[in-house]
Amino acid sequence: MGDYAGQRAVVLGGSIAGVLAARVLAERYREVLVVDRDTVVGVHEARRGTPHTQHAHSLHGRGQLVLEELFPGLTEELSAAGVPVGDLGEMRWYFNGRKLAPARTGLTSVTAPRPFLEGSVRARVAALPTVTFMEGHDIVGLLTSPGKDRVTGVKVQNRALGSDERELTADLVVDATGRGSRTPAWLDRLGYRRPEEDRVSVGLAYTSRTFRTRPEWFEGVQSINPVASPAHPRGAFFGQVGRDVCILSLTGLLGDHPPTDPEGYLEFARSLPIPEIYEAVVDGEALTDPVTFRFPASVRRRYERLTRFPAGLLLLGDSVCSFNPVYGQGMSVAALEAITLRDHLQCDGGAIDPAAYLRDIARIVDVPWEISAGGDLDFPGVEGKRTPKVRVGNSFIARVQYAATKNPEVTDAYLRIAGLMDPPTALMRPGMVAKVLRHAVRRPAPGPAVHAAPVERRDGTRRAA
């Protein structure tokens, strides 16, 4: 076998996490099969199995660096195709109704439409000679050894009418099927415990629409992002995604969901704490109808706490932890997990200890989970356990966000954490604490909302207040 860890690896799921897993597995396996129920290769549009991809996404900070490592030249390729690429700190960020001071962070942010980014990455993986995509196949279940201590493959079925089940033997199976992963149920059937789950219920919905960009809307910035806060719980991501196309994704928590009818959508935009987004799109040229996506809760499955786990099975991406998407962490975390998978494949001849791997994945998840789940618990209506650490952390982050409106060095430090470049403890360095407390000894009151006035449209009608 030479340097190969095995003959065949099977990846379940062809979205970004699965494609990244296939990329690193192709270095150590003679054959890698990627199984997905949809047609995925050559697809650059949202598909039925990934409705969330119709909404605003960005790849920035650590995630962008990892993808560039795995796919050299990808960022340049995307930029040449018209995808906006810029500095994360030079976007227009609003927290608690206040604008952060712009900062040159050196962190690249790629605001590609998610299906286009996935399609570009998938095309590179599909071109690898050892990788094959099995499209249009349902995943029926796992194959195991007689003692059920090892997963030896999967059973799949072509979705074409009348097709029979097919068994795919494998040395390794990687579940990258996302938050709907059936691994907990499979473990239960095999006599293992299901993982414990941490859940933070947010009742989030995105409603998004694309528009023809006008140069005056962005004034040289990549996006305008009023992030939801307890005082201003309606948020938005308004950003350029192509040479003359932009997307407006409106966000609402705890059942306060942005409507999908055009009038209600615009009225929700007018209720944002800053006026410029509504004033831009109220008379803009819409390219698509509003579409919505609901995200009930962030869910973390604690596989690392299991005392027994079958060999030959691993997980990656949202199958392990599904984050509130407003924090923009999912793709970056999947990229870091793929690098962890690569590291484990390079040890002990590629024979991976699932327990050690799952512990390392948990360490990757710890920081982004602390950021997103902890931040969500600052909203009084969000269900979840509020430890003293969470309460103190949210109080301090509110001070950091206020100080960042005054000092670009604080903006830089804060966004490096949001981009998963530095741990949250970096904000506790004495020099940074001094900068924060210079502007906010106590938790500051939120900034006032400045709602847009109804705007007269070209057809002479006005929006009602």
C-alpha positions in Angstrom: 0.0 0.0 0.0 3.0 2.3 0.2 2.0 5.6 1.9 -1.7 4.9 1.7 -3.8 4.6 4.9 -6.4 2.4 3.2 -8.0 1.4 -0.1 -11.3 3.4 0.2 -12.8 6.2 2.2 -16.5 7.2 1.9 -17.7 10.7 2.7 -21.4 11.1 3.4 -22.5 14.5 2.1 -21.2 16.7 -0.7 -21.5 20.2 0.8 -18.5 22.2 1.9 -17.6 20.0 5.0 -17.8 16.8 2.9 -15.7 18.3 0.1 -13.0 19.5 2.5 -12.9 16.0 4.0 -12.6 14.4 0.6 -9.7 16.8 -0.2 -7.6 15.6 2.7 -8.6 12.0 2.4 -7.5 11.9 -1.2 -3.9 12.4 0.1 -4.0 9.0 2.0 -6.6 6.8 0.3 -6.5 5.1 -3.1 -10.2 5.9 -3.6 -12.5 8.4 -2.1 -16.3 8.3 -2.7 -18.5 11.3 -1.9 -22.2 10.3 -1.6 -24.9 12.9 -1.9 -28.6 12.7 -2.7 -28.5 15.7 -5.0 -26.6 16.5 -8.2 -23.6 18.5 -6.9 -20.7 18.6 -9.4 -20.9 21.6 -11.7 -23.7 23.1 -9.7 -23.2 26.8 -8.7 -26.8 27.5 -7.6 -28.7 26.8 -4.4 -30.0 23.2 -4.4 -32.9 21.5 -2.6 -30.6 19.9 0.0 -29.0 23.2 1.0 -31.6 25.9 1.3 -29.4 27.9 3.7 -27.0 28.7 0.8 -29.4 31.2 -0.7 -28.5 33.7 2.1 -25.6 35.9 2.9 -22.3 34.0 3.6 -18.7 35.0 4.0 -15.5 33.2 4.3 -13.0 35.1 6.3 -10.1 35.0 8.8 -8.8 31.6 9.6 -11.2 29.8 7.2 -10.0 31.7 4.2 -6.3 30.9 5.1 -7.1 27.2 5.4 -9.0 27.0 2.1 -6.1 28.9 0.4 -3.7 26.3 1.9 -5.8 23.4 0.6 -6.6 25.0 -2.8 -3.8 27.4 -3.7 -4.9 30.3 -5.8 -8.6 29.9 -4.9 -9.0 33.5 -3.6 -7.5 34.9 -6.7 -9.6 32.7 -8.8 -12.8 33.9 -7.0 -11.8 37.5 -7.3 -11.1 37.1 -11.0 -14.7 35.7 -11.3 -16.1 38.9 -9.8 -16.4 37.8 -6.2 -15.7 40.7 -3.8 -12.5 40.2 -1.7 -11.5 42.7 1.0 -10.4 43.3 4.5 -12.7 42.1 7.3 -12.2 45.3 9.3 -12.9 47.6 6.5 -16.5 46.5 6.2 -19.1 48.7 7.8 -20.0 47.0 11.1 -22.6 48.1 13.6 -23.0 46.7 17.1 -25.6 47.9 19.6 -26.6 50.6 17.0 -23.1 52.0 16.8 -20.6 51.9 14.0 -17.2 50.3 14.7 -14.1 52.3 13.8 -12.7 50.8 10.6 -9.4 48.9 11.0 -7.0 47.3 8.6 -6.9 43.9 10.1 -5.1 42.0 7.3 -7.8 39.3 7.4 -9.2 38.6 4.0 -13.0 38.3 3.7 -14.5 36.6 0.6 -18.2 37.4 0.2 -19.0 34.9 -2.5 -22.5 33.5 -2.9 -22.3 30.2 -1.0 -23.3 28.0 -3.9 -20.7 29.6 -6.1 -18.0 29.1 -3.5 -19.0 25.5 -2.9 -19.1 24.9 -6.6 -15.6 26.3 -7.1 -14.1 24.1 -4.3 -16.1 21.1 -5.4 -14.8 21.4 -8.9 -11.2 21.2 -7.7 -11.9 18.2 -5.6 -13.9 16.4 -8.4 -10.8 16.9 -10.6 -8.6 14.8 -8.3 -8.1 11.4 -9.9 -8.9 9.4 -6.8 -12.2 11.2 -6.0 -15.6 10.1 -7.3 -18.9 11.8 -6.6 -21.9 9.4 -6.3 -24.7 11.8 -6.9 -28.4 11.0 -6.6 -27.9 8.4 -3.9 -29.7 8.1 -0.5 -27.7 6.9 2.5 -29.5 3.9 3.9 -27.3 2.9 6.8 -23.9 1.7 8.0 -22.1 -1.6 7.5 -20.3 -3.0 10.5 -18.1 -5.9 11.6 -19.9 -8.8 13.3 -19.0 -7.5 16.7 -20.3 -4.0 15.7 -17.0 -2.5 17.0 -16.0 -1.2 13.5 -17.8 0.5 10.7 -16.9 -1.3 7.5 -18.9 0.8 4.9 -22.3 2.1 4.1 -25.5 1.0 2.3 -26.7 3.4 -0.4 -29.5 3.4 -2.9 -29.8 5.3 -6.2 -32.8 7.6 -6.1 -33.9 6.4 -9.5 -37.2 4.4 -9.3 -36.7 0.7 -8.9 -33.1 0.8 -7.8 -31.7 -1.7 -5.3 -29.6 -1.0 -2.3 -25.9 -1.2 -2.8 -23.1 -1.9 -0.3 -20.0 0.2 -0.4 -17.2 -1.3 1.7 -14.7 1.2 3.2 -11.8 1.5 5.5 -13.2 4.8 6.8 -16.6 6.5 6.7 -16.8 10.3 7.4 -20.3 11.7 8.2 -20.5 15.2 6.8 -24.3 15.2 6.3 -24.9 18.3 8.5 -27.3 19.0 11.3 -29.6 16.3 10.1 -26.9 13.6 10.7 -28.3 10.2 11.5 -25.2 9.1 13.4 -26.8 9.4 16.8 -29.6 7.0 15.7 -27.1 4.7 14.0 -25.1 4.5 17.2 -28.2 3.7 19.2 -29.1 0.8 16.9 -25.6 -0.6 17.2 -25.8 -0.6 21.0 -23.8 2.6 21.7 -24.9 5.6 23.6 -26.2 8.7 21.7 -24.1 11.8 22.3 -25.3 14.4 24.8 -26.5 17.6 23.1 -26.0 21.2 24.1 -28.7 23.3 22.6 -29.3 27.1 22.5 -32.8 27.9 21.0 -32.7 31.1 19.0 -35.7 30.9 16.8 -33.8 32.6 14.0 -34.9 33.3 10.5 -33.1 34.8 7.5 -35.1 36.4 4.7 -32.9 37.4 1.7 -33.2 39.0 -1.7 -30.7 40.0 -4.3 -30.5 43.4 -6.0 -28.7 45.1 -8.8 -25.9 47.1 -7.1 -25.6 50.8 -7.4 -22.1 52.2 -6.7 -23.4 54.8 -4.2 -24.9 52.2 -1.9 -21.6 50.9 -0.5 -19.2 53.8 -1.1 -16.3 51.6 -1.5 -17.0 49.1 1.4 -17.7 45.4 0.8 -20.8 45.2 3.1 -22.9 47.0 5.6 -23.7 44.8 8.7 -26.0 46.0 11.5 -25.6 43.0 13.8 -28.6 42.1 16.0 -28.2 42.9 19.7 -30.6 42.7 22.7 -31.6 46.3 22.3 -31.8 46.1 18.5 -32.8 42.5 17.8 -33.4 43.0 14.1 -30.3 42.7 12.0 -29.0 42.5 8.5 -26.1 41.6 6.2 -26.1 43.8 3.1 -23.2 43.0 0.9 -21.8 42.8 -2.6 -21.6 39.3 -3.9 -20.7 39.9 -7.6 -19.6 42.6 -10.0 -23.1 44.2 -10.0 -25.1 42.1 -7.6 -25.6 42.4 -3.9 -27.7 40.5 -1.3 -29.7 41.8 1.6 -30.3 39.1 4.3 -32.5 40.3 7.1 -32.4 38.5 10.4 -34.9 38.1 13.2 -34.8 36.1 16.4 -37.3 34.4 18.7 -40.1 34.3 16.1 -39.7 37.9 14.9 -39.1 36.7 11.4 -38.6 39.0 8.4 -41.6 38.6 6.0 -41.3 37.2 2.5 -43.8 39.5 0.9 -42.0 42.5 -0.8 -43.9 45.1 1.2 -43.3 43.4 4.5 -39.7 42.8 3.6 -39.0 46.4 3.0 -40.9 47.5 6.1 -38.7 45.1 8.1 -35.6 46.7 6.5 -36.9 50.2 7.5 -37.1 49.0 11.1 -33.4 48.4 11.3 -31.5 50.7 13.7 -29.6 52.3 10.8 -31.4 54.0 7.8 -29.0 53.4 4.9 -30.0 49.9 4.0 -33.7 50.7 3.6 -32.9 53.9 1.7 -30.8 52.0 -0.7 -33.1 49.1 -1.6 -36.5 50.8 -1.3 -36.3 51.9 -4.9 -33.7 49.4 -6.0 -33.9 46.8 -8.8 -34.7 43.5 -7.1 -33.3 40.4 -9.0 -35.1 37.7 -6.9 -38.1 37.3 -4.7 -37.5 37.2 -0.9 -36.8 33.7 0.4 -36.6 32.6 4.0 -34.7 30.0 6.0 -35.4 29.1 9.6 -32.8 28.0 12.1 -34.4 27.0 15.4 -31.4 26.3 17.6 -27.6 25.9 17.7 -26.8 22.3 18.5 -23.5 20.8 19.7 -23.3 17.0 19.9 -20.8 15.9 22.6 -19.2 12.9 20.8 -16.0 13.5 22.8 -17.7 12.5 26.0 -18.7 9.0 24.7 -16.7 6.2 26.4 -17.3 3.8 23.4 -17.3 4.7 19.7 -16.9 2.4 16.7 -13.6 2.4 14.7 -13.8 3.4 11.1 -16.4 6.2 11.6 -15.7 9.9 12.0 -17.7 13.1 11.8 -17.0 16.6 10.6 -18.8 19.9 10.2 -22.4 20.5 11.2 -22.8 16.8 12.0 -20.8 17.7 15.2 -21.9 21.3 15.8 -24.3 23.5 14.0 -23.7 27.2 14.9 -26.1 30.2 14.7 -25.2 31.3 11.1 -25.2 35.0 11.9 -21.7 34.5 13.4 -20.3 33.3 10.1 -18.3 30.4 11.7 -19.5 27.3 10.0 -17.2 27.1 7.0 -14.2 28.2 8.9 -14.8 25.5 11.6 -15.3 22.8 8.9 -12.0 23.9 7.4 -10.1 23.7 10.7 -11.7 20.2 11.3 -10.4 19.1 7.9 -6.9 20.1 8.8 -7.3 18.1 12.0 -8.4 15.1 10.0 -5.3 15.5 7.8 -3.1 15.7 11.0 -4.6 12.4 12.3 -4.2 10.7 8.9 -0.5 11.5 9.0 0.1 9.7 12.3 0.4 6.0 13.0 0.2 5.1 9.4 -3.2 6.7 9.0 -5.0 4.5 11.6 -7.2 7.0 13.3 -8.2 6.6 16.9 -11.8 8.0 16.9 -11.7 9.0 20.5 -8.6 11.1 20.0 -9.9 12.6 16.8 -13.3 13.6 18.4 -11.5 15.2 21.4 -9.4 17.3 19.0 -12.6 18.3 17.1 -14.2 19.3 20.3 -11.2 21.6 21.1 -11.8 23.3 17.7 -15.5 23.8 18.5 -14.9 25.1 22.0 -14.0 28.7 21.0 -16.6 29.4 18.3 -19.3 27.8 20.5 -18.3 30.0 23.4 -18.5 33.0 21.0 -21.8 32.2 19.4 -23.8 30.4 22.0 -22.5 32.8 24.7 -23.5 35.8 22.6 -26.9 34.4 21.9 -27.5 34.0 25.7 -27.2 37.8 26.0 -30.7 38.0 24.5 -33.2 37.6 27.4 -35.6 35.4 25.5 -33.1 32.8 24.3 -33.3 29.5 26.2 -30.1 28.2 27.6 -27.9 28.0 30.7 -26.3 31.3 31.7 -23.3 30.6 33.7 -21.4 33.4 35.6 -18.7 33.1 32.8 -21.4 33.8 30.1 -22.8 36.8 32.0 -19.4 38.3 32.7 -18.2 37.6 29.2 -21.2 39.3 27.6 -20.9 42.3 29.8 -17.3 42.7 28.9 -17.9 42.1 25.1 -20.5 45.0 25.2 -17.7 47.2 26.6 -15.3 45.9 23.8 -17.9 46.7 21.1 -18.3 50.2 22.5 -14.6 50.8 22.7 -14.2 49.6 19.1 -16.4 52.5 18.0 -13.6 54.8 19.3 -10.4 52.9 18.7 -9.5 50.9 15.6 -7.0 48.8 17.6 -9.9 47.4 19.6 -11.8 46.8 16.3 -8.8 44.8 15.0 -8.5 42.7 18.2 -12.3 42.0 18.3 -12.5 41.0 14.6 -9.4 38.7 15.0 -11.4 36.8 17.5 -14.5 36.8 15.3 -12.3 35.5 12.5 -11.0 32.7 14.7 -7.5 33.9 14.5 -7.1 34.6 18.2 -8.8 33.2 21.3 -11.2 35.4 23.3 -8.6 35.6 26.1 -6.6 37.9 23.8 -9.0 40.6 24.8 -7.9 40.2 28.4 -4.3 41.2 27.8 -3.5 44.2 30.1 -3.0 46.6 27.2 -6.2 45.7 25.6 -8.2 45.8 28.8 -6.8 49.3 29.4 -8.0 50.5 26.0 -11.4 49.0 26.6 -11.9 50.5 30.1 -10.7 53.9 28.9 -13.9 54.2 27.0 -16.3 51.9 28.9 -15.8 51.3 32.6 -19.4 50.1 32.9 -21.5 48.3 30.4 -22.7 51.1 28.1 -26.2 51.8 27.2 -27.1 50.8 23.6 -26.9 53.4 20.8 -30.2 54.9 19.7 -32.0 53.5 16.6 -32.2 55.8 13.7 -35.0 54.5 11.5 -35.4 55.4 7.9 -38.2 57.7 7.0 -40.7 56.5 4.4 -39.2 57.2 1.0 -41.0 58.4 -2.1 -40.6 56.0 -4.9 -40.2 56.8 -8.6 -43.8 55.8 -9.2 -45.0 58.4 -6.8 -46.1 56.1 -4.0 -44.8 56.3 -0.4 -44.1 53.7 2.2 -46.4 53.9 5.2 -44.7 54.7 8.5 
